[in-house]
Structures are given as structure tokens and as C-alpha cells.
Amino acid sequence: MRIYFSVCCLNRPFDNQTYDRIHLETESIVIILNKTFTSNWKIISSEVVDFEISKIPDPFRKKKVEIISSIFVEKIHLNEEIILKAKSLEKIGIKPIDALHISCAIYAEVDVYLTTDDFLIKKYEEEKNHITVRIVNPVEWLVEVI
């Protein structure tokens, strides 16, 4: 199983856990991360993930997210194919950074792109013919696969 996490997923464990949704998403993310040590699940990263992490303003949060991302087994480097696909995704209303993430995930042939971004999940549902990687919330996906 090849999985691509959005950076919002990597940040989720450090958000306010008093909200039920945030807590459930955090628990799901932690379970998925743990499965990478006990199964054939692999987290795929990219230069885009590294860039977005580098922009986290809180140095303590940034360090924690960097530690999480250090367990990822493969990193996708930007190339012409990824950039062209990202530009086509932007044309359907996806923000440039999200378009790059999705394009990297497509290029890496991941099984799923996990995100807590409701707008991005909704956009995927509307544009499945343009987005060839499944985009889903980690809670929903984990319930399906376990």
C-alpha cells in the first residue's frame, strides 16, 4: 500500500485535540503511521512536502512534523511531467501547492492521497475524471481498509 499524506495530516497530531474530529483524525493518522512499521504500507513524500514543512512558522511544531516525515520511505522530486500535471489541476480550481502534491502522488502511483482538507476532498469528488488518485480523509480511509 502506497500512501501520500498532505502536510495538514502531518500537522494534525499537534492541533487542539479537544475537538472530536481533530482527535479522530489524529488517531487515524497515528494508526496509519504505525502500520508502516508492521505491514507493507509505505508513506511516499515529495519535495513539495519538504517545502511546505519548511514554511511552518512555529519551530517546535516544524521540528515535530520533520520527525514524522523522516520515516517516509520514498521522496518524489519535481520534474516536467509533475509540473505540467499540476498546471492542469490548477485549471480546474485546485490551489497551486495542492496541485503539486496531487501531481506528485499521481506520478508516484500511490494508492491513496490522505488529507483533512474538506475543500480538496470535495473537489476530488467533483473532478474524478481529472484526478487519477483517490483523495480521502484518513478516518474514512482507515475504516475502509481495516
C-alpha positions in Angstrom: 0.0 0.0 0.0 1.5 3.3 -1.1 0.1 6.4 0.8 0.7 10.1 0.3 -0.1 12.4 3.2 -0.9 16.0 2.8 1.0 18.3 5.2 -2.3 19.0 7.0 -2.3 15.4 8.1 1.3 15.7 9.3 0.3 18.7 11.4 -2.9 17.2 12.7 -1.4 15.5 15.8 -0.3 18.9 17.0 -3.6 20.6 16.7 -6.1 21.1 19.5 -7.2 17.6 20.4 -10.3 18.7 22.4 -12.3 18.7 19.1 -13.7 15.2 18.3 -13.0 15.5 14.6 -9.4 16.5 15.1 -8.9 13.8 17.7 -10.3 11.1 15.4 -8.2 12.2 12.5 -5.1 12.3 14.7 -5.8 8.7 15.9 -6.3 7.5 12.4 -3.0 9.2 11.2 -1.1 7.6 14.1 -2.5 4.2 13.3 -1.6 4.6 9.7 1.9 5.7 10.6 2.3 2.7 12.9 1.2 0.3 10.2 4.2 1.4 8.1 6.4 -0.4 10.7 4.3 -3.6 10.8 3.0 -4.1 7.3 3.7 -3.3 3.7 2.3 0.2 3.9 4.7 2.9 2.7 4.4 6.6 3.0 5.6 8.5 -0.1 6.8 12.0 0.3 7.9 14.8 -2.1 10.0 17.9 -2.4 6.6 19.7 -2.1 6.1 18.2 1.4 9.6 19.3 2.4 8.9 22.8 1.1 5.6 23.1 2.9 7.1 21.8 6.1 9.9 24.4 5.8 7.2 27.1 5.9 5.7 26.1 9.3 6.3 29.2 11.4 6.4 27.5 14.8 9.8 26.0 15.2 8.7 23.3 17.7 5.8 22.2 15.5 8.0 22.3 12.5 10.6 20.0 14.2 7.9 17.5 15.2 6.5 17.4 11.7 10.0 16.9 10.3 10.5 14.0 12.7 7.3 12.4 11.4 8.3 12.9 7.8 11.7 11.3 8.4 10.1 7.8 8.4 8.8 8.2 4.8 10.5 5.7 2.5 10.5 7.4 -0.9 10.7 11.0 -2.0 9.4 12.3 -5.3 11.4 15.0 -6.9 9.7 17.6 -9.1 10.0 17.1 -12.9 8.4 18.5 -16.0 5.7 15.8 -16.1 4.7 16.6 -12.5 4.6 20.4 -13.1 2.5 20.0 -16.3 0.0 17.8 -14.5 -0.1 20.3 -11.6 -0.8 23.2 -14.0 -3.7 21.2 -15.5 -5.1 20.6 -12.0 -4.9 24.3 -11.2 -7.1 25.0 -14.2 -10.0 23.0 -12.5 -9.7 25.2 -9.4 -7.1 23.4 -7.2 -4.6 25.7 -5.4 -1.1 25.5 -6.8 0.5 23.8 -3.7 -2.3 21.2 -3.6 -2.0 20.7 -7.3 1.7 19.9 -6.9 1.0 17.5 -4.1 -1.6 15.7 -6.1 0.6 15.6 -9.2 3.4 14.1 -7.1 1.0 11.5 -5.7 -0.2 10.6 -9.2 3.4 10.4 -10.5 4.3 8.1 -7.6 1.4 5.9 -8.4 0.2 5.9 -4.8 -3.0 4.1 -3.8 -4.4 7.0 -1.8 -3.8 10.6 -1.0 -4.9 11.4 2.5 -5.9 14.8 3.6 -8.0 16.6 6.2 -8.8 19.4 3.7 -12.6 19.2 3.1 -12.4 21.5 0.1 -9.8 19.3 -1.6 -11.9 16.1 -0.9 -15.0 17.8 -2.4 -13.0 19.0 -5.4 -11.8 15.4 -6.0 -15.4 14.1 -5.8 -16.4 16.7 -8.4 -13.4 16.2 -10.7 -12.7 12.4 -10.5 -12.2 12.3 -14.3 -9.3 14.8 -13.9 -7.8 13.5 -10.7 -6.5 9.9 -11.1 -5.5 9.3 -7.4 -8.1 8.8 -4.7 -8.3 11.7 -2.2 -9.9 10.9 1.1 -9.9 11.8 4.8 -7.7 9.4 6.9 -10.6 8.4 9.2 -12.8 7.3 6.3 -10.0 5.5 4.5 -8.8 3.7 7.7 -12.3 2.5 8.4 -12.4 1.0 4.9 -9.1 -0.8 4.9 -9.1 -2.2 8.5 
